Amino acid sequence: MKQIFAFEQIEDYAKYQERIKRFTEKLVEYQNILQKDYELRELPRGIVWTTSELATTTFSSIPIPAYTNKDLIYFTPDLVAWRQLFIQQLEGRDYPEIKAFYENLPEIHIFTILGHELTHHLDLFPDEFDEERTDSIWFEEGMCQYLPRKYILSDEQFAEFTHIETELVHHFKDKYGNHTLDQFGQGSYAGSLTSIMYDYWRSFLAVKYLVEVQFNDDVYQVFKEYHRWIEFKEEKSLMEHFGITSII
């Protein structure tokens, strides 16, 4: 993949140069796992490294400075901007434990977001970039959260992330939990940052449950069942197919 630097100021590039180098090297390791075990056959053409501002105002209007299309991954290596974004999710509510977690978020957690974007390119996901999909994208988004966290983070870090996002779902359920997770993708980016992230939290927790509880840590069987649902084009939703409508 080509490394493309899109900074308005040379100082920005200099500020993030070493982190970009670390992330690039680590991404090769994760890429090798995806190529070996998860049918990553065609890489994006490059990664556009940029500032949070450019990512969310110039290259896109999505309020999250990491996204991918068929050809490119756009990503900001700005750790401070990511911490501020995650604290913004709290909408000013007083959750000291969660706020402290995000205030001290290490860069390895940010790296998993880059891993998330690469995971979208797996051939295990159907026609990801060929059309606008609005049905049951929770599975893909949840798996793109789960796999990099599982392979990149320590068991302790993974457990901590799970705890924090479980708490966030609990705290914001009354405000944002009035729709089924199968509706994720239907105008998902039209709401507030927290309403968007709420479905990402739920998607991760749903996939974690499928892999670790329902399918006994066998992620390949989860994908197999997902493909069975796609193949037979069942009328019931993917949540219903997996039997987890009451889980999250």
DAZINOR-V731976 format. One record per helix or strand of 2 or more residues. SS is the DSSP state (H for helix, E for strand). FROM is the first residue (numbers start at 0). TO is the last residue. If there is no record, write none. Layout:
ss->[SS & SS]
from->[FROM & FROM]
to->[TO & TO]
//
This chain:
ss->[E & H & E & H & E & E & H & H & H & H & H & H & H & H & H & H]
from->[1 & 9 & 45 & 51 & 65 & 71 & 78 & 95 & 106 & 137 & 154 & 180 & 187 & 192 & 218 & 237]
to->[5 & 36 & 49 & 56 & 67 & 75 & 87 & 102 & 118 & 151 & 175 & 182 & 189 & 213 & 231 & 241]
//
